[in-house]
Amino acid sequence: MLSRDAVLEGPLPAEIQALFRICNEPGYRPLPDMLRRLEAKGWIDTAGETHLVTLTGRTVIER
């Protein structure tokens, strides 16, 4: 799947749950496949082993 296709697909329930858990559970580590999907959609950035939810990712959670 191309990254632009992933963005057009919109959020899946599992992705919303993963974003929520990244924000609220400091020890939560999503599976690598989920991290790739969230990064492809621009909802998280990864710095080292820290996953940062972007403003776009926050918007997805708050909708």
C-alpha positions as a Python dict, from the first residue, in 0.01 Angstrom:
ca = {
    (1, 'M'): (0, 0, 0),
    (2, 'L'): (134, 342, -90),
    (3, 'S'): (150, 598, 189),
    (4, 'R'): (-93, 830, 12),
    (5, 'D'): (-342, 542, -4),
    (6, 'A'): (-303, 488, 371),
    (7, 'V'): (-389, 851, 440),
    (8, 'L'): (-697, 840, 216),
    (9, 'E'): (-814, 523, 389),
    (10, 'G'): (-881, 718, 709),
    (11, 'P'): (-836, 597, 1065),
    (12, 'L'): (-906, 238, 1157),
    (13, 'P'): (-1034, 162, 1509),
    (14, 'A'): (-707, -16, 1597),
    (15, 'E'): (-507, 289, 1485),
    (16, 'I'): (-716, 524, 1699),
    (17, 'Q'): (-670, 292, 1995),
    (18, 'A'): (-292, 278, 1938),
    (19, 'L'): (-271, 660, 1919),
    (20, 'F'): (-475, 693, 2236),
    (21, 'R'): (-254, 444, 2418),
    (22, 'I'): (66, 615, 2299),
    (23, 'C'): (-68, 939, 2450),
    (24, 'N'): (-192, 793, 2778),
    (25, 'E'): (24, 491, 2862),
    (26, 'P'): (396, 577, 2889),
    (27, 'G'): (510, 213, 2868),
    (28, 'Y'): (295, 121, 2566),
    (29, 'R'): (489, -9, 2265),
    (30, 'P'): (280, -67, 1950),
    (31, 'L'): (374, -347, 1714),
    (32, 'P'): (619, -245, 1437),
    (33, 'D'): (351, -284, 1169),
    (34, 'M'): (121, -43, 1354),
    (35, 'L'): (406, 207, 1398),
    (36, 'R'): (472, 199, 1023),
    (37, 'R'): (104, 264, 949),
    (38, 'L'): (84, 554, 1195),
    (39, 'E'): (405, 708, 1060),
    (40, 'A'): (289, 664, 698),
    (41, 'K'): (-27, 857, 782),
    (42, 'G'): (175, 1132, 952),
    (43, 'W'): (13, 1072, 1290),
    (44, 'I'): (335, 1000, 1480),
    (45, 'D'): (704, 1081, 1457),
    (46, 'T'): (966, 859, 1612),
    (47, 'A'): (1277, 997, 1779),
    (48, 'G'): (1499, 712, 1891),
    (49, 'E'): (1259, 486, 2081),
    (50, 'T'): (1016, 765, 2167),
    (51, 'H'): (694, 795, 1968),
    (52, 'L'): (554, 1147, 1943),
    (53, 'V'): (195, 1204, 1836),
    (54, 'T'): (177, 1485, 1580),
    (55, 'L'): (-87, 1756, 1574),
    (56, 'T'): (-262, 1562, 1299),
    (57, 'G'): (-256, 1249, 1516),
    (58, 'R'): (-404, 1445, 1807),
    (59, 'T'): (-684, 1565, 1582),
    (60, 'V'): (-767, 1204, 1491),
    (61, 'I'): (-795, 1110, 1860),
    (62, 'E'): (-1007, 1410, 1952),
    (63, 'R'): (-1265, 1364, 1675),
}
